[in-house]
Amino acid sequence: MSASAADGGEELVERYRATMGRLPGGITVVSVRHGTLDLAMTATAVASVSLRPPMVLFCVYSDARLREVLDEVDTWAVSILDGTAAVAAERLAMPGRPAFGQLIGVAHHRGEHSGAALVDAAQGWVECRTAWIRNAGDHDVVVGEVLDARTGTTGAGALVHHLGRVRPLT
């Protein structure tokens, strides 16, 4: 019998959530441009996959609007947020926020290769083209080939998610 069956599925999920909440994760914003619509979400499940060729991955809820758009648009961007971007990170993490106007009040510029919004308050940005998407439980893993990578000029530290809170690192 598996541990999840022996312990009860929801109890294991809560213990897993509490345990993984102790692992600090860098906070990013993943964005995509679909026609005239900008979609963006806060993501902590972002990782470098390969240096040659440069590849990155992020994880997204399988039923998220941004995920649905990735079936039609193959370019997207990741902004690695700096320590001043907590309000934007929390706002873009709110479930059920309207699809339109997500970036109102969030200073950004357009990526040259993806057309996606790049948050100005960032330590760096990567623009990507989707290589593949695979399901992993209630999330999908999206792997992209890096089209461009740039570092920001800010020295405002970084943001991390730890113990259920957004925390600046300086």
C-alpha positions as CSV (number, residue, x, y, z in Angstrom):
1,M,0.0,0.0,0.0
2,S,1.4,3.4,-0.9
3,A,2.1,6.1,1.7
4,S,-0.7,8.3,0.3
5,A,-3.3,5.5,0.6
6,A,-2.1,4.6,4.1
7,D,-2.0,8.1,5.4
8,G,-5.1,9.5,3.7
9,G,-4.6,11.6,0.5
10,E,-5.5,15.1,1.9
11,E,-3.4,14.6,5.0
12,L,-0.4,13.8,2.8
13,V,-1.1,16.8,0.6
14,E,-1.2,19.2,3.6
15,R,2.1,17.7,5.1
16,Y,3.7,18.0,1.6
17,R,2.6,21.6,1.3
18,A,4.0,22.4,4.8
19,T,7.2,20.6,4.0
20,M,7.8,22.2,0.6
21,G,6.9,25.6,2.0
22,R,10.2,25.5,3.9
23,L,12.1,25.4,0.6
24,P,12.7,29.1,-0.5
25,G,11.8,29.7,-4.1
26,G,12.7,32.7,-6.3
27,I,9.7,34.7,-7.4
28,T,9.1,35.4,-11.1
29,V,6.4,36.6,-13.3
30,V,5.7,34.5,-16.4
31,S,3.9,36.4,-19.2
32,V,2.5,35.8,-22.6
33,R,1.0,38.1,-25.2
34,H,-2.1,36.7,-27.1
35,G,-3.2,39.2,-29.7
36,T,-3.8,42.4,-27.7
37,L,-4.3,40.5,-24.4
38,D,-1.5,40.3,-21.8
39,L,-1.6,37.4,-19.4
40,A,0.8,37.1,-16.5
41,M,1.2,35.0,-13.4
42,T,3.5,34.8,-10.4
43,A,5.5,31.6,-10.5
44,T,8.1,30.1,-8.1
45,A,8.4,26.8,-10.0
46,V,10.9,28.1,-12.5
47,A,14.2,26.4,-13.2
48,S,17.1,26.5,-15.6
49,V,17.1,23.2,-17.6
50,S,20.1,23.4,-19.9
51,L,22.9,25.7,-20.8
52,R,23.6,24.2,-24.3
53,P,21.1,25.0,-25.7
54,P,19.8,27.4,-23.1
55,M,16.4,26.1,-21.8
56,V,14.2,27.0,-18.9
57,L,11.0,25.5,-17.4
58,F,8.1,26.7,-15.4
59,C,5.0,24.9,-13.9
60,V,1.5,26.2,-14.3
61,Y,-1.9,24.9,-13.2
62,S,-3.3,22.8,-16.0
63,D,-6.6,24.8,-16.0
64,A,-5.0,28.3,-15.8
65,R,-5.8,30.9,-18.5
66,L,-2.1,31.4,-19.3
67,R,-1.8,27.6,-19.8
68,E,-4.7,27.6,-22.2
69,V,-3.1,30.4,-24.3
70,L,0.1,28.4,-24.7
71,D,-1.8,26.0,-27.0
72,E,-2.0,29.0,-29.4
73,V,1.0,31.1,-28.7
74,D,4.5,29.6,-28.5
75,T,6.5,32.5,-27.1
76,W,6.5,33.7,-23.5
77,A,8.8,35.5,-21.0
78,V,10.0,35.2,-17.4
79,S,10.8,38.2,-15.3
80,I,13.0,37.4,-12.3
81,L,11.6,39.9,-9.8
82,D,13.7,42.2,-7.6
83,G,13.0,43.1,-4.0
84,T,10.8,46.0,-4.8
85,A,8.2,44.0,-6.8
86,A,6.3,42.3,-3.9
87,V,3.0,44.1,-4.7
88,A,3.1,43.0,-8.3
89,A,4.0,39.5,-7.3
90,E,1.1,39.2,-4.9
91,R,-1.4,40.8,-7.3
92,L,-0.4,38.4,-10.1
93,A,-0.7,35.5,-7.8
94,M,-4.4,36.1,-6.9
95,P,-6.7,33.4,-8.3
96,G,-9.7,34.6,-10.2
97,R,-8.3,37.9,-11.2
98,P,-9.8,39.3,-14.5
99,A,-8.1,38.3,-17.7
100,F,-8.1,41.9,-19.0
101,G,-5.9,44.6,-17.4
102,Q,-3.8,42.3,-15.4
103,L,-0.7,44.5,-15.8
104,I,-2.4,47.9,-15.1
105,G,-0.2,49.5,-12.5
106,V,2.7,47.1,-13.1
107,A,5.5,49.0,-14.9
108,H,6.7,46.8,-17.8
109,H,8.1,46.9,-21.3
110,R,7.8,44.5,-24.3
111,G,10.1,41.7,-25.0
112,E,11.6,42.0,-28.5
113,H,11.4,38.3,-29.2
114,S,8.1,37.3,-27.5
115,G,6.1,40.5,-27.4
116,A,5.3,39.5,-23.8
117,A,5.4,42.0,-20.9
118,L,8.7,42.1,-19.1
119,V,8.3,43.5,-15.5
120,D,10.6,46.5,-15.1
121,A,11.3,45.7,-11.4
122,A,13.3,42.6,-12.2
123,Q,16.9,41.3,-11.8
124,G,16.6,39.8,-15.3
125,W,14.4,38.5,-18.1
126,V,14.4,35.5,-20.4
127,E,12.3,35.2,-23.5
128,C,11.4,31.7,-24.7
129,R,9.8,29.6,-27.4
130,T,7.9,26.5,-26.1
131,A,9.8,23.2,-26.8
132,W,7.3,21.0,-25.1
133,I,4.5,20.8,-22.5
134,R,3.8,17.7,-20.3
135,N,1.2,17.1,-17.6
136,A,2.4,16.5,-14.0
137,G,-0.6,16.0,-11.7
138,D,-2.6,19.3,-11.4
139,H,0.1,21.3,-13.2
140,D,1.7,21.3,-16.6
141,V,5.5,21.6,-17.0
142,V,6.4,24.0,-19.8
143,V,9.9,23.8,-21.2
144,G,11.2,26.6,-23.5
145,E,14.2,27.3,-25.6
146,V,15.7,30.6,-24.6
147,L,15.5,33.2,-27.4
148,D,17.1,36.0,-25.3
149,A,18.4,36.6,-21.8
150,R,19.1,40.0,-20.2
151,T,20.1,41.2,-16.8
152,G,18.5,44.2,-15.2
153,T,20.2,47.2,-13.8
154,T,18.5,47.2,-10.4
155,G,20.3,46.4,-7.2
156,A,17.2,46.0,-5.1
157,G,17.8,42.4,-4.1
158,A,15.4,39.6,-5.0
159,L,12.0,38.2,-3.9
160,V,11.6,34.7,-2.4
161,H,8.6,32.7,-1.4
162,H,9.2,31.1,2.0
163,L,6.8,29.7,4.6
164,G,3.8,31.0,2.6
165,R,5.0,34.6,2.4
166,V,6.7,36.8,-0.1
167,R,10.0,38.0,1.4
168,P,12.6,40.4,0.0
169,L,16.3,39.4,0.0
170,T,18.9,42.2,0.0
